[in-house]
Amino acid sequence: MDDRRRRFEAQVLPHLDAAYRLGRWLARSREGVEDVVQDAVLRAYRGFDGLRNPDAKAWFLTIVRNCHFSARQSPSRRWDPLPDGEVGHDSRDRDEFRDASADPEGAAMQSEEAQALRALIETLPEEFREVLVLKEFEDLSYRQIATVTGTPLGTVMSRLSRARASLRKGWLTQMGDIRAVP
C-alpha cells in the first residue's frame, strides 16, 4: 500500500459513517446514498492530493453534499424514497436517540419520540435540515458547516436557528396533541 492511500484511509475514511448519515438525510433513499457516497469516496481519493485544509471531515462532507446535488440534477437517476419510518435511517441512527439504560417502557417511549423527531426533521426545508444534521448529528462547528454548505457563516447561524425554532414549534404542537388524547 502506498503512502497516499495510507494517508487517505487515515484522514478521510474515518468519516465514512458521517458521509452516510449526511447522505441519507439528503438523498432519502438507500440506493441514492450508496451511489452518492461511493461517488464521493472516488472523487475524494482523486482529489486527495489537493487537500490543503487539515479538516478532512468538512472537506469530505462537502464532496458528499456536492455529489448529492450533482446526482439530483442528473435526469438519468431516479431514487424512490423509502416508506415512512424508514426514510434514510438505519439502526445506528436510531441508537443516537436512545438511552441504553432505560427500562423497556422508557425505551419504547424514547423510540416513539425518536421516530417523531425524525419525522419532524424530514419536514424541514432541505437547507435547514442540512445544517441541523451537520451541527447536531455530526457535531461540526459553524465554520465547518459554512465550508461544507458553501454559505456565509451568518447564513448558517440563521438557518440553524430557524431549523431549531421550527423543530421546537412542531415538537410542542405534536406533544400537545399527544398529551391532549385521553
C-alpha positions in Angstrom: 0.0 0.0 0.0 1.4 3.4 -1.0 1.7 6.4 1.3 -1.0 8.4 -0.4 -3.5 5.6 0.1 -2.5 5.2 3.8 -2.9 8.9 4.4 -6.3 8.9 2.6 -7.5 5.9 4.7 -6.3 7.5 7.9 -7.7 11.0 7.2 -10.8 10.5 5.2 -12.3 7.0 5.7 -12.9 7.5 9.5 -15.6 9.9 8.3 -17.4 7.4 6.2 -20.2 6.9 8.7 -20.7 10.7 8.8 -20.9 10.7 5.0 -23.6 8.0 5.0 -25.6 9.8 7.7 -25.5 13.1 5.8 -26.2 11.3 2.5 -29.2 9.5 4.0 -30.7 12.8 5.2 -30.2 14.4 1.8 -31.0 11.6 -0.6 -33.7 9.9 1.4 -33.2 6.5 -0.3 -30.7 3.8 0.3 -29.8 3.4 -3.3 -29.2 7.1 -3.6 -27.0 7.2 -0.6 -24.8 4.3 -1.7 -24.3 5.9 -5.1 -23.6 9.3 -3.7 -21.1 8.1 -1.0 -19.4 5.8 -3.5 -19.0 8.7 -5.9 -17.8 11.0 -3.1 -15.1 8.5 -2.0 -13.8 8.2 -5.5 -13.8 12.0 -6.0 -12.1 12.4 -2.6 -9.4 9.9 -3.5 -8.8 11.5 -6.9 -8.6 15.0 -5.3 -6.8 14.0 -2.1 -3.5 15.5 -3.1 -5.3 18.8 -3.4 -6.5 18.7 0.3 -4.8 21.7 1.9 -7.3 22.1 4.8 -6.4 20.0 7.8 -10.2 19.4 8.4 -10.7 16.3 6.3 -14.2 15.7 7.7 -15.6 19.0 6.4 -13.7 18.6 3.1 -15.2 15.1 2.6 -18.7 16.1 3.7 -18.5 18.9 1.2 -17.8 16.4 -1.5 -20.7 14.2 -0.4 -23.0 17.2 -0.5 -21.8 18.2 -4.0 -22.2 14.6 -5.2 -25.7 14.5 -3.9 -26.7 17.7 -5.7 -25.0 16.6 -8.9 -26.8 13.3 -8.8 -30.1 15.0 -8.1 -29.6 17.2 -11.2 -28.9 14.1 -13.4 -32.1 13.1 -15.3 -30.9 9.5 -15.7 -31.0 8.9 -11.9 -34.3 8.3 -10.1 -34.4 7.3 -6.5 -37.6 6.3 -4.8 -37.9 7.4 -1.2 -38.2 4.7 1.5 -41.6 4.1 3.1 -42.4 6.2 6.2 -40.4 5.2 9.3 -37.5 4.0 7.1 -36.6 7.3 5.3 -32.9 7.3 5.2 -32.2 5.8 8.6 -30.7 2.6 10.0 -30.2 1.2 13.4 -27.2 3.4 14.0 -29.4 6.5 13.7 -32.0 5.0 16.0 -29.3 4.4 18.6 -28.3 8.0 18.6 -31.7 8.9 20.1 -31.9 6.0 22.6 -30.7 5.8 26.2 -29.3 2.3 26.7 -30.0 2.4 30.5 -33.8 3.0 30.0 -36.3 0.4 31.1 -38.4 -1.3 28.4 -41.3 1.1 28.8 -38.9 4.1 28.8 -37.1 2.6 25.8 -40.4 2.3 23.9 -41.3 5.9 24.7 -37.8 7.1 23.5 -38.2 5.1 20.3 -41.5 6.7 19.6 -40.1 10.1 20.4 -37.1 9.4 18.1 -39.4 8.5 15.3 -41.5 11.7 15.9 -38.3 13.8 15.9 -37.0 12.2 12.7 -40.4 12.8 11.0 -40.2 16.5 12.1 -36.7 16.8 10.8 -37.9 15.4 7.5 -40.4 18.1 7.2 -37.8 20.9 7.4 -36.7 22.6 4.1 -33.6 21.0 2.8 -31.3 23.9 3.7 -32.5 23.9 7.3 -32.3 20.1 7.6 -28.8 20.0 6.2 -27.3 22.5 8.7 -29.2 20.9 11.6 -27.9 17.4 10.7 -24.3 18.7 10.3 -24.5 20.5 13.7 -26.5 18.2 15.9 -25.6 14.7 14.4 -22.1 15.4 13.0 -21.0 17.9 15.7 -19.5 20.3 13.1 -18.7 23.9 14.1 -20.5 26.8 12.4 -17.4 27.5 10.4 -17.2 23.8 9.2 -20.8 23.9 8.2 -20.2 27.1 6.3 -17.4 25.3 4.5 -19.5 22.2 3.7 -22.5 24.1 2.5 -20.6 26.9 0.8 -22.7 29.5 2.6 -21.7 32.5 4.8 -21.3 31.9 8.5 -24.2 34.2 9.3 -26.5 32.2 6.9 -25.5 29.0 8.7 -26.3 30.5 12.0 -29.6 31.9 10.7 -30.7 28.6 9.1 -29.8 26.6 12.2 -31.7 29.0 14.4 -34.8 28.7 12.1 -34.5 25.0 11.9 -34.4 24.7 15.7 -37.3 27.0 16.1 -39.3 25.1 13.5 -38.5 21.8 15.3 -39.4 23.2 18.7 -42.7 24.5 17.4 -43.5 21.2 15.6 -42.4 19.2 18.7 -44.6 21.3 21.1 -47.5 21.1 18.7 -47.1 17.3 18.4 -46.6 16.7 22.1 -49.6 18.9 22.9 -51.7 16.8 20.5 -50.4 13.6 22.1 -51.0 14.8 25.6 -54.5 16.0 24.7 -55.5 12.5 23.7 -57.0 10.6 26.7 
